[in-house]
Structures are given as C-alpha cells and as structure tokens.
Amino acid sequence: MMKVVHTNDAPAAIGPYSQGIIVNNLFYSSGQIPLTAGGELVQGDVEEQTHQVFANLKAVLKEAGASLETVVKATVFIKNMDDFPRINEVYGQYFDAHKPARSCVEVARLPKDVLVEIEVVALIKE
C-alpha cells in the first residue's frame, strides 16, 4: 500500500510527482532543491542552498512520520564536484552522530539551475 506525502512546509512539486511516498514502513522523498516553502528560489551560495534543501527534507520527513535520524540512504546530486567539500560540511551538520548510507554524483544540470539536490529514504517511526 502506498501513501502520498504532502506538506505546505516544503515547496510543492513542480511537475507530475509528489513530495514523497510511503510504502510499508519506508519513506521515499522526491529530490529536494533549494526552493522555499513558498516556491522562491534561494539564490545564495552552495552552503545556503544546501541548508534550504535540508529544511525541505526535514519538513517532508516530519510529515511522513520520519526524521533525519531515521534516514537510511541519501543521494546527493551536485552541479560541480568542486563544491563537494562545502556541501559535505553542511551535510555533516545535519548528519553528525547518525550517518546514513550516501551516494553523491555530479550532474550536468539540475532543475531551475540549482547547485544541489538531495533525496532520502527513511524508516517511519513506530
């Protein structure tokens, strides 16, 4: 059984997809980019954009009954691998003691020409 997750505390989907889906006891987020909940693009540097991505992830995780502490896998998409150390520093502020599995890939282009996008898979809290 699948359940669609939606919260007004994160940006609405900008295409034919949902913010996330719950299947059994797992939450699968769509990729979050640095848009505010109101849909405004964060124009700042890669650190500011990464912080906004985590604000969005926290909002959809909360709506799903999960949290950053229950994330089992994260996938990070970045526009420029040279930004990896700066993104990684911000990432480490959110995943300090708990360190989920992670992949990081450089991509040619991201939606709205942002610098970073992150998606996660998390366990739903019982």
C-alpha positions as CSV (number, residue, x, y, z in Angstrom):
1,M,0.0,0.0,0.0
2,M,1.3,3.4,-0.9
3,K,0.5,6.8,0.7
4,V,1.4,10.2,-0.9
5,V,3.1,12.7,1.4
6,H,2.4,16.4,1.1
7,T,3.2,19.3,3.4
8,N,2.8,23.0,2.9
9,D,6.1,23.4,4.9
10,A,8.1,22.4,1.8
11,P,7.9,23.5,-1.8
12,A,5.1,22.0,-3.8
13,A,6.1,19.6,-6.6
14,I,6.9,21.5,-9.8
15,G,5.9,18.6,-12.0
16,P,3.9,15.4,-12.1
17,Y,5.3,13.9,-8.9
18,S,4.7,14.0,-5.1
19,Q,7.0,15.3,-2.3
20,G,7.3,11.7,-1.2
21,I,5.7,8.3,-1.0
22,I,5.4,5.9,2.0
23,V,5.5,2.2,1.2
24,N,5.1,-0.1,4.2
25,N,7.4,1.4,6.8
26,L,9.7,3.3,4.4
27,F,9.5,6.9,3.2
28,Y,11.0,7.8,-0.2
29,S,11.4,11.5,-0.8
30,S,11.5,13.2,-4.1
31,G,14.6,15.2,-4.7
32,Q,14.5,18.5,-2.7
33,I,16.1,21.6,-4.2
34,P,16.6,25.0,-2.6
35,L,13.2,26.4,-3.0
36,T,11.4,27.9,0.0
37,A,8.0,26.5,1.0
38,G,6.5,29.5,-0.9
39,G,8.3,28.4,-4.1
40,E,11.0,31.1,-4.0
41,L,14.5,30.0,-5.2
42,V,17.3,30.6,-2.7
43,Q,19.9,32.5,-4.8
44,G,22.7,32.2,-2.3
45,D,25.9,30.1,-2.4
46,V,26.0,26.3,-2.3
47,E,26.0,26.3,1.6
48,E,22.9,28.4,1.7
49,Q,21.2,26.3,-0.9
50,T,22.2,23.1,1.0
51,H,20.7,24.4,4.2
52,Q,17.4,25.1,2.4
53,V,17.4,21.6,0.9
54,F,17.7,20.2,4.5
55,A,14.9,22.5,5.7
56,N,12.7,21.0,3.0
57,L,13.8,17.4,3.7
58,K,13.1,17.9,7.4
59,A,9.6,19.1,6.6
60,V,8.7,16.2,4.3
61,L,10.3,13.7,6.7
62,K,8.2,15.1,9.6
63,E,5.0,14.9,7.6
64,A,5.8,11.3,6.8
65,G,6.4,10.4,10.5
66,A,10.2,10.1,10.0
67,S,13.2,12.3,10.7
68,L,16.8,12.9,9.7
69,E,17.7,10.3,12.4
70,T,15.7,7.6,10.6
71,V,17.2,8.2,7.2
72,V,18.9,5.1,5.9
73,K,20.1,6.4,2.5
74,A,20.7,9.8,1.0
75,T,21.5,10.6,-2.6
76,V,23.2,14.0,-3.3
77,F,23.2,15.5,-6.8
78,I,25.6,18.4,-7.3
79,K,26.3,20.6,-10.2
80,N,30.0,20.9,-9.6
81,M,32.1,18.3,-7.8
82,D,34.4,21.1,-6.7
83,D,31.6,22.1,-4.3
84,F,31.6,18.7,-2.6
85,P,33.7,19.8,0.4
86,R,31.4,22.8,1.1
87,I,28.2,20.7,0.7
88,N,29.7,17.9,2.8
89,E,30.4,20.4,5.6
90,V,26.8,21.5,5.7
91,Y,25.6,17.8,5.3
92,G,27.7,16.9,8.3
93,Q,25.8,19.5,10.4
94,Y,22.6,17.5,9.8
95,F,24.1,14.0,9.9
96,D,26.5,14.2,12.8
97,A,26.1,11.1,15.0
98,H,23.8,9.3,12.6
99,K,25.5,8.7,9.3
100,P,23.2,7.1,6.7
101,A,24.5,5.4,3.6
102,R,25.1,8.0,0.8
103,S,25.8,8.5,-2.8
104,C,27.0,11.7,-4.4
105,V,27.0,12.4,-8.1
106,E,27.9,15.3,-10.2
107,V,25.2,16.1,-12.8
108,A,25.2,18.3,-15.9
109,R,22.2,20.3,-14.8
110,L,19.6,20.4,-12.0
111,P,16.0,21.8,-12.1
112,K,16.0,25.6,-12.0
113,D,19.8,25.5,-12.4
114,V,20.3,25.0,-8.7
115,L,23.6,23.8,-7.3
116,V,22.4,20.9,-5.1
117,E,19.5,18.4,-4.9
118,I,19.1,15.7,-2.2
119,E,16.7,12.8,-1.9
120,V,16.4,10.4,1.0
121,V,14.9,7.0,2.1
122,A,13.9,6.8,5.7
123,L,12.3,4.5,8.2
124,I,8.9,5.6,9.5
125,K,8.9,5.9,13.3
126,E,6.7,3.4,15.1
